[in-house]
Amino acid sequence: MKSLLLIFVSVILGVLGQLSMKQGMLEVGYVPLELAKFGSSFSRIITTPFVLLGLFLYVVSTMFWLVVLSRVELSYAYPMINKDTCLWFSSPGRSSINTFLLVGSLEFC
């Protein structure tokens, strides 16, 4: 039971990290891949508070995940990661959902 709680905390923190990074990137805007322009975009990215918060939450999520992996089999823990997709669907302000995305994601829920 304790392992399930650790998995849940890891997944929730991962989802919150993703949502935070997405919010931050909405503030940053379009990021070009051209090397000459990427430098200025990169500096905007790493100074955006929501991106930094998201990265922090992701690191903490990873720490919990490492504890989980030390306690349970990967074949037990790994399928739980897919629950983040289900949590994402229930998050406010999510991206648009099309039929292909919905069917593919519900397979894991």
LUMPA-862486 format. One line per 4 residues: number of its first residue (from 0); their letters; for each residue y, x, z of C-alpha. Coordinates in pm, 1 decimal, padded with zeros to 6 digits. Last residue first. Example, Ala and Ser with C-alpha at 12.3 -4.5 7.8 and 13.67 -1.06 7.14 Angstrom:
<recs>
1> sa> -00106.0 01367.0 00714.0 ~ -00450.0 01230.0 00780.0
</recs>
This chain:
<recs>
108> cfel> 00443.7 -00701.7 -01814.2 ~ 00308.3 -00441.2 -02060.1 ~ 00239.2 -00669.5 -02357.8 ~ 00569.2 -00835.9 -02279.5
104> sgvl> 00742.8 -00528.0 -02416.4 ~ 00591.7 -00538.9 -02762.7 ~ 00641.5 -00913.3 -02799.1 ~ 01004.5 -00898.3 -02685.1
100> lftn> 01096.7 -00596.1 -02893.7 ~ 00953.1 -00749.1 -03211.7 ~ 01114.0 -01086.4 -03139.9 ~ 01462.7 -00941.8 -03093.5
96> issr> 01644.5 -00876.0 -02769.6 ~ 02011.8 -00786.3 -02748.0 ~ 02108.7 -00519.4 -02498.9 ~ 02109.6 -00603.8 -02129.6
92> gpss> 02422.8 -00728.4 -01955.9 ~ 02239.7 -00839.6 -01642.4 ~ 01891.4 -00701.4 -01585.4 ~ 01585.5 -00926.1 -01623.8
88> fwlc> 01465.3 -00759.8 -01941.5 ~ 01515.7 -00418.4 -01782.8 ~ 01287.4 -00515.9 -01495.0 ~ 01009.1 -00596.4 -01740.6
84> tdkn> 01066.1 -00266.0 -01918.8 ~ 01061.1 -00088.7 -01582.2 ~ 00716.3 -00240.4 -01528.6 ~ 00591.2 00005.6 -01786.4
80> impy> 00608.7 00274.3 -01521.4 ~ 00333.3 00090.7 -01332.2 ~ 00084.8 00187.0 -01603.4 ~ 00130.6 00550.1 -01492.8
76> aysl> 00029.7 00509.8 -01128.9 ~ -00336.7 00413.8 -01151.4 ~ -00440.9 00640.2 -01441.0 ~ -00227.2 00913.0 -01284.2
72> evrs> -00448.4 00907.1 -00977.9 ~ -00275.2 00867.1 -00645.2 ~ -00115.7 01079.1 -00373.0 ~ 00046.7 01385.9 -00531.1
68> lvvl> 00148.2 01178.8 -00832.2 ~ 00335.3 00938.6 -00604.5 ~ 00526.6 01225.0 -00441.5 ~ 00620.5 01348.7 -00789.4
64> wfmt> 00737.8 00998.0 -00878.5 ~ 00962.0 00986.5 -00570.5 ~ 01127.5 01311.5 -00680.4 ~ 01155.6 01176.2 -01036.1
60> svvy> 01338.6 00867.9 -00911.1 ~ 01580.2 01093.5 -00722.1 ~ 01645.6 01285.9 -01044.6 ~ 01691.2 00961.6 -01238.5
56> lflg> 01933.7 00828.2 -00978.8 ~ 02141.0 01146.6 -01010.9 ~ 02138.8 01122.6 -01390.0 ~ 02253.1 00761.9 -01372.2
52> llvf> 02530.5 00846.0 -01126.8 ~ 02650.6 01125.4 -01355.5 ~ 02647.0 00891.7 -01655.0 ~ 02832.3 00626.1 -01455.2
48> ptti> 03096.2 00878.1 -01345.5 ~ 03175.3 01006.9 -01696.3 ~ 03248.0 01380.0 -01675.8 ~ 02923.4 01494.7 -01836.9
44> irsf> 02964.7 01258.7 -02131.3 ~ 03328.8 01341.3 -02202.8 ~ 03245.1 01714.2 -02210.1 ~ 02953.4 01641.6 -02442.4
40> ssgf> 03175.8 01443.9 -02677.6 ~ 03418.6 01735.7 -02704.7 ~ 03132.8 01973.1 -02778.8 ~ 02959.2 01737.4 -03022.6
36> kale> 03240.6 01740.5 -03275.7 ~ 03172.3 02080.8 -03434.9 ~ 02795.4 02040.0 -03393.6 ~ 02785.7 01717.3 -03591.4
32> lpvy> 02566.2 01475.7 -03399.0 ~ 02844.9 01227.8 -03335.3 ~ 02863.7 01039.3 -03004.6 ~ 02994.9 00682.5 -03030.2
28> gvel> 03151.0 00548.2 -02713.1 ~ 03210.4 00723.5 -02382.7 ~ 03257.7 00399.1 -02184.9 ~ 02947.4 00243.7 -02338.3
24> mgqk> 02777.1 00574.2 -02260.0 ~ 02856.8 00528.4 -01892.5 ~ 02716.5 00176.7 -01888.5 ~ 02399.0 00304.1 -02056.3
20> mslq> 02371.2 00585.9 -01803.0 ~ 02400.7 00334.8 -01518.2 ~ 02140.4 00104.2 -01668.2 ~ 01900.8 00395.4 -01717.8
16> glvg> 01951.7 00521.0 -01363.3 ~ 01907.0 00172.7 -01219.3 ~ 01580.5 00142.2 -01410.7 ~ 01461.0 00481.1 -01287.4
12> livs> 01559.7 00396.6 -00928.3 ~ 01361.3 00073.3 -00952.8 ~ 01057.9 00253.9 -01097.2 ~ 01058.8 00523.8 -00829.0
8> vfil> 01105.6 00270.4 -00549.9 ~ 00818.7 00059.0 -00686.9 ~ 00589.5 00361.5 -00717.3 ~ 00668.9 00460.3 -00358.5
4> llsk> 00598.8 00104.7 -00241.4 ~ 00270.9 00100.6 -00430.8 ~ 00174.8 00431.3 -00268.3 ~ 00236.5 00285.7 00077.9
0> m> 00000.0 00000.0 00000.0
</recs>
